[in-house]
Amino acid sequence: MNIVNKKTETVAAVVLTFNREEMLKKVIYSMKNQTTKVDEIIVVFQGGATTTVEWLKQEGGLYIHQQENQGSAGGFTRGIEIAIEKGYDWVWITDDDAIPELDALEHLTNCKYFDSETTGFLSSVVVNGQGQTYMSPSPDDANKWYRTVLKEGCVPVTLSAWPGCLVSAKAVMDFGLPIAEYFFYDEDFEFTSRLARQRASYCVINSVIVHYQEPSADLWLSPRRYKYFVRNRFATIRFSGSKKINKIAKVWLWVFKILGGILIGKIPVGAVVPMFRGLLFFRPKIKYPVRG
């Protein structure tokens, strides 16, 4: 009798944490107790609380990487790099405020598209603390729900947020890492849409992650937040798969949107500086990881 050896694909979890120690404990518990075990848990710590580091070390069974705060973009980029350097086939990503259900990884790895050679990423459905769906990946064609959701339990998508995203290391090696220079805003959408343009990607609807995201204030009331949002959008447009003429049009539409918002008082005048930085000077380049 011939024995067929099925390829075993390895999964490293990457958890980015800053200052939510109690929530982090719940995330780590979930990662350690998944019905399908992860091969390693990599924690990227960007905070300053020594008690959190001490707890992580006492917890054991974790690979801990400490660095200064580089935002979600820099933190997840480094975590993905570490996982690929270590030779893992997939990188499963979450924040310290997003807790996967205990069977979340099982559903992802049981998906028929769990194939790191042909798939860009697989994502979970994201729900809030009240169980309401939000932040979940958008389908590339709503009609495909009718063709795939009942038969396969998944839907083709065009992009994903970070929580619960299972990324193929092969796709990252072929098409590049997230852009660490973004710091935050747009880095997850730019990165995952780049992968999805090249490799089919899916949301697995039975895989669920609960995101206990704190309500955020109006974006335009926080200069620290909106300056990245305004600046980064220019790079996201340039990296998109659109034709050159469409990119130029989108860039100038973004300029007019910012200027128009300032004129009618919806957007603060402080957005002018990051607008010009994004338009004229912010030119990050896509970088590629090295397999260990």
N, C-alpha and C positions, 0 to 999 in steps of 0.2 A: 504494500500500500504506500502510495506517495504521500509524504507529509509536506504540506504547504506552510512555510514560515511566514506568518503575517508580520509585517513591519510594525514594531512598537515605537510609537512616536512619543517623545518625552515632553513634559510640560513644566516650566518654571513659573511660579507666581511672583509677580512684582507688586509690592505694596509701597506706595509713597505716603510718608507721614511727616507731619510738621508739629502739631501741638494738641492732638486729640488722643491722649493716652487711653482713656477709658473706652472710647470707640475702637481704637486700634486693637485693644485686647479682644474685642468681639470679632474683628476681622480676622485676626490671627487664629482664634479658636475655629472659625468657620473654615479657614484654609487648611488647618490641620485635620479637620474632621470631615472633609469631603468624602462622599461615597466612592468617588474615584480619586485616588490620592495624587497630589502633585508630587513631582520628583524633588523639588526644592522650593523654599520660600525665600525670596530675596526682598529685604526691607531697605528702602532708600530713605534715610532719616535726614531731614533738612532743618530740623528745629534746634533749639538751644536747651531744651529741658533734659538735664542729666538723669532725672528719675526715669524718663522714658527709655533712655539707652540702657540704664541699669536693668530695667524690667525686661527688655528685649534679650539682654545677655543671660539673665537668669532663666528666661523661658526656654532657651535652648532650641536646637533644631532649626536655627535661622541663620541665613547669611546676611550680615548687617553692613551696609555701606553708609558712611556718614559724609556729608558734604554741606557747604554753605547753601543757603536758600537760593535756588535757581529757578523757582517757580515750578509749576506742573510740567512745563515744557522741558526744562533742564533735568528735573527729577526723573521723569519717565524715560527720557532719552538715555540717561545713564543706566537706569534699571534694565532697559531693553538691551543695551550694549553688554552689560554684565552677563545677562542670560545667554546671549549669543556667543560671547567669548567662552562661556562654560560649555557650549556645545548643545544646548537644548533646541528642540525642533519647534516649540511653541512658547510664547510668552503670554501669560494670563495677567491682565492688568487691573488694578483697582486702587482707589484712594483709601484713606483711613476713616472715611465716613460712609463707605459703601460696602455692605455685607452680603456676600453671595449666599443664597440658600444652599443647604448642605448637599443637594443633588445638582447644583448648577453646572459644575464641571462634567459630571456624568452625562448630562444631556448634550453638552457641547462636544464631547469626545465620541458620543454615540451617533452624532450627525453623520449622514452619508458623505458630507463634504469635509470631514475631518481628514484632510490630506494636505500636508504642508507643501507639497510640490505644486499643487494646482489651485489652492485656495489662498486668498489674501488674508482674510480674518473671519472669525466667527464671533458674534456678539450675543449677549444676553438681553432679555427684556429688562428695562430699568423701571422700577416702581419707587414711589416715595414711601415715607413711613406709614401712610394710611392705605397703602396698597394700590394707589392710583398710578397708572402707567404714564411716564413722561421721559424725556431724554432718550427714548429708544431709537434705534437706527431707522432711517427713512427708507422705504422700499424704492427701488429704481423705477418700478412700474407697478402701480397699484393693482393692475389686472393680474400680475403674477401671483398675488395672494391666492387667487382661485385655482391656480395650477399647482402650487407647491405646498400651501400651508396644511392641507389635510393629508396629502400623500407623504410629504417629507418632514413636516413639522418645522419648516423654516422658510424664510423669504429672502430673495436676493435684495441686497441693500447697497447704497452708494457711499455711506459714511457712518461713523460711529463716534460716540463720546467715549472717554476712557473707561468708566466703570464697567467691568465684566467683559472687556474686549480681549479675545484670544487671538493673538497675532502670529502668523506664520513667520518663523525666523528666515526661511528661504525667501519669502517676499520682501522682508526688510533688507536682506543682503542684496537682492536684485534691484530694489527701487528706493532704498535709502531710509534713514532714520527720521524720527520727528525732528523738527527744527528747534534746537535748544534755545536759540537766540530769541524766540518769541516770548519767552518767560511765561506768560499765559495768555489765553484767548486765541482761538482759532487753530492752535497747534494740533489738537486732536482731530478736528475736521479736515484740516489740510493733509495731515499724515494718512488718515484712513481713506479719504477720498482718492489720494494718490495711489494707494494700494488697490482700491476697488476698481480704478480705471484699468488696471493691468491684470488683475486676477479676480475672478468671481468671489464675492464675499456675501455672508448671510447672517441674518438674525435668527437664532434658534429659539422658538417661542416658548418652549417648556423650561428653558434656562432663565432663571430670574435672579436679579441682584437688587437689594433694597438700598436705596441711596438716601441717607439721612442728612440731606443737604440743608444747611441753615438758610432761611429766607434772606435774600440779598437785597440791599438797598438799591435805589435807582442808580444804574450804571453811571449816568452823567453827573452824579453828585460826588463821585470819587475820582479825582484826577489820576490817582495811581492805577485805577482800573481802566478808565476810558482811554488813557494814552496808549496802552498796548493794543486795545481793541481797534482804535483808529489806525495806528501804524501798521499792525500786522495784516490787516485786511488787504493792503496793497500787495504784500508778498503772496498772500493766498490767491489773489486773482492772477498774479504772474505765474504761479506754479500750477494753475488749473489747466485742464486739458483743452481749453477753448482755443479757437483759432486766434491768431495774432490780432486781427481787427476787432474781434469780440473782446479780447483782453483790454485793448486800448479803450474801447467804449465803456467797459465796466470800471476801469480805473477812473475815468473822468466822471462817470455817474456817481462814484463814491465821493469824489472831490465836491461835486455839486450838491450832493446830499449833506455833506458836512457843512459846507458854506451856507446852504439854504437853512439848515437847522440852526446855525448861529444867528442868521439874520432874523429869524422869527422867534428866537429866544429859547428854543428847545434843546439846543446844544451849547455848552459853555464856550466862550472865546478861547479858553485854554486848549481846545482841540486843534487849533490852527498849527501849533508847533509840531505835534506828532503827525499831523496830516502832511506837512512838508517833509518831515523826516521819512515817512513812509513813501511819499511820492518820489523823492529825489535821492535819498541816501541809504535807506534800509534795503540791503541786497544780500540777505543770507544765502548760503549755498547748501544744497543737500549733501549730507555726509553719509558714509557707508561703514557699517561695522566690520570687524575682522573676526572670523570664526576661530575659536580657540582650538 
